[in-house]
Amino acid sequence: MNTRVPGSGWARHFHRIAWLAVALALCVIVFGAFVRLSHAGLSCPDWPTCYGRATWPKAVGDVANHAASTIREFDGTRAWREQVHRHLAATLGVLVLILALLGARRRPRGIAQVLGASVLVGIAIPMYMHGEHVTASLLALAGEAILLAAAWRWSNTDLARVSVLTLAVIIFQALLGMWTVTWLLKPIVVMGHLLGGMTTLGLLTWMAWRSTDLPLRVVDERNLRLWLRVGLAVLMVQIALGGWVSANYAALACGMQFPKCLGQWWPPHDFSEAMVLWRGIGVDYEGGVLDASARTAIQLLHRLFACVVLVYMATLVVRLLREPGMRGWAVLLGLLTLLQVGLGIANVLLGLPLKIAVMHNAGAALLLLVLVTLLARLAPFVQED
């Protein structure tokens, strides 16, 4: 049970920083979808620089002597997208670090643990850039271990645990972003990166509401929280499946047809091949490596589970409508669910237009935000002395 972080100085602004981080996290998710769906994910083949630059090159001549130019030909129309996304994510990381320091300040050696873990990760970055990949990974994992151990030990009576856990998640997000590039869009990493972004958004939303201290009062609070938790779990599964569709380039595996697929209700498919999560390193996964039957299976699974999500969300909306004072939230959740379904269908029928595909990702993030908001505001608040 978390509550507002009292105190003076920067601590008084914890909730404002948290809300700023929520807004930025949403921007990072949406812009990241734009980068991925516009096929700009490998436009900077090195990490965290782009052809050795903190920003990005402006012309082909600027990258002629850099090793990254031998990995992938420079594309000036896309490189800026990847690097801007990295800078936005780095800014979000700074905000999360501030929140973790504020949250941990009342714990014995709390600030030292957060700073120590951050220093290890900071040292790992230049080591990785100089080719010391194993040592860099070990340092980053050591920093993660410090943060996770702290989150495990600390009680849940304030925001110390969740703020440090969020920092651990965003550091792992940075590692996934690195592996997305170095492992050439490996599907399990791309899907994990999407889930990590959504998890970060969820944790930040939780912190923002808990530190703002605006509880909701309902008659059957405990039962409703269970409904919301299941709804959140169902939504995350569907987001993972959507990420798997995108990572394996299976969005149009059924052609531009809905509800039928390739002219049939149940076309030839290969679920066993479709759900192989780990494949070899060193393969360029851009454009996908699966055959048509495996991609069809991925698309079918995403559609089938979308029906599960739709039924569950409709039931949850009815449940919310029965609670006094929850009608507005019920309507919002229902409209977002219908919009999300409509965008998914439009993606298929219109041939995956970039704007609609990005909006589909944004819709998933907004559904997540609503569910976490309700959970955060329904959980009991504890006031500190």
C-alpha positions, -999 to +999 in steps of 0.1 A: +000+000+000+016+032-012+010+068-002+021+102-010+058+110-004+059+139+021+089+161+028+105+193+017+125+205-013+123+182-043+103+156-024+073+180-024+073+178-062+074+140-063+039+137-078+046+164-103+077+146-115+058+114-116+030+129-138+056+144-161+072+109-164+038+094-172+033+119-201+069+113-214+065+075-211+034+077-232+052+097-258+081+073-258+057+043-264+039+061-292+071+074-309+087+040-304+058+024-323+063+050-351+100+040-353+093+003-354+064+005-378+082+029-402+110+003-403+136+026-387+145+002-359+180-006-374+186+028-389+213+034-363+233+001-363+254+011-333+243+019-297+238+043-279+253+065-306+242+067-342+272+061-365+293+073-336+274+105-331+254+116-300+228+130-324+227+115-360+245+121-393+231+145-418+246+130-450+262+098-463+296+114-463+294+119-425+295+081-419+320+070-445+347+062-420+326+047-392+325+010-386+287+010-384+285+020-421+297-016-429+268-030-410+240-010-426+238+016-452+230+051-439+194+063-444+191+100-435+153+099-436+151+073-408+182+076-386+168+107-368+138+087-358+157+061-340+181+085-323+153+109-312+135+079-296+167+070-277+170+106-264+134+106-253+139+073-235+171+086-219+153+117-206+126+094-191+154+075-175+166+106-157+132+114-144+128+078-131+162+081-114+151+112-096+119+095-085+139+065-072+163+088-053+133+106-037+115+074-029+146+058-014+158+087+007+142+075+040+156+040+037+189+031+053+216+035+026+187+039+001+202+067-019+236+050-019+221+018-033+203+037-060+234+058-070+257+027-067+235+007-091+232+037-115+270+042-115+275+005-124+251+009-153+268+042-163+302+025-164+288-004-185+278+019-214+312+031-225+326-004-219+300-018-243+308+009-269+345-002-267+336-039-274+338-052-238+303-067-241+306-094-214+320-071-188+295-044-196+266-069-193+279-081-160+281-046-146+246-038-158+232-069-143+250-062-110+233-028-109+199-045-116+206-070-088+212-042-063+179-024-072+159-056-072+173-067-038+164-033-024+129-035-037+125-070-023+137-059+012+118-026+015+083-025+028+053-015+007+041+013+030+054+041+008+067+046-028+103+035-021+098-001-034+079+008-066+101+037-075+133+016-073+115-012-091+106+012-119+143+022-122+152-014-125+126-019-153+138+011-172+174+000-170+164-034-184+145-015-211+177+002-221+194-032-224+165-045-245+168-014-267+205-022-271+198-059-279+171-048-304+198-032-325+227-056-319+206-087-323+190-073-355+154-070-344+152-104-327+114-109-322+115-120-285+136-088-278+113-065-298+082-079-280+100-077-246+109-041-254+072-033-260+061-050-228+088-032-209+076+001-221+040-007-211+052-020-177+071+013-172+040+033-181+019+012-156+044+016-128+047+054-133+009+058-135+006+039-102+032+062-086+016+093-099-018+085-086-006+072-052+015+103-047-014+125-057-036+108-031-071+109-047-088+077-037-120+063-052-147+049-029-169+021-041-192-004-023-175-036-032-139-024-035-121-057-030-141-075-056-137-047-081-099-047-076-099-084-085-118-077-117-094-049-127-063-071-120-076-098-142-085-073-169-050-059-167-035-094-171-057-101-201-047-068-217-010-074-212-013-109-228-030-092-258-003-065-260+023-093-260+006-110-288+003-077-307+040-072-302+047-108-315+026-100-346+046-068-352+080-084-345+073-112-369+058-090-396+025-109-394+001-080-394-010-087-430-006-125-429-043-129-435-042-104-464-065-074-462-094-095-450-116-095-419-132-115-403-120-141-428-083-149-433-070-157-468-105-162-479-112-188-452-125-189-416-096-213-406-068-212-432-037-234-431-015-224-402+015-236-381+012-227-344+042-248-333+065-228-355+048-195-348+053-197-310+091-206-311+103-177-289+141-181-291+159-184-324+195-180-333+216-148-328+232-133-358+202-136-381+188-104-395+151-105-386+141-074-404+112-083-426+106-116-407+120-151-412+089-172-407+070-188-435+034-179-444+017-206-424+035-196-392+027-159-397-009-168-403-010-187-370+003-156-352-023-134-367-051-159-360-040-161-323-040-124-320-075-122-334-089-150-313-075-135-281-089-101-291-123-117-288-115-127-252-103-092-244-135-077-259-158-100-239-139-094-207-138-057-211-175-056-219-182-075-188-160-052-167-178-022-182-211-036-170-196-043-136-184-007-134-217+007-144-233-010-114-210+010-090-222+044-079-198+071-092-181+048-117-202+055-148-177+079-164-149+054-160-171+026-174-180+047-205-143+057-210-132+021-208-159+009-231-151+036-257-114+029-256-120-008-261-143-003-291-118+022-306-090-003-301-110-031-318-119-007-347-083+004-352-072-033-353-097-041-380-088-009-399-052-019-399-060-051-417-086-037-441-066-007-451-032-025-454-015-013-422-013+025-427+013+040-405-010+064-387-036+038-378-009+013-367+007+039-344-028+048-330-034+011-323-003+010-301-014+043-284-048+028-278-033-002-260-013+022-238-044+043-229-064+011-219-035+002-197-034+037-182-071+035-174-069+001-157-039+010-136-055+043-127-085+026-113-064+000-094-042+028-079-071+049-068-091+019-054-062+006-033-062+017+004-042+047+012-020+048+043-011+081+058+024+085+074+029+104+106 
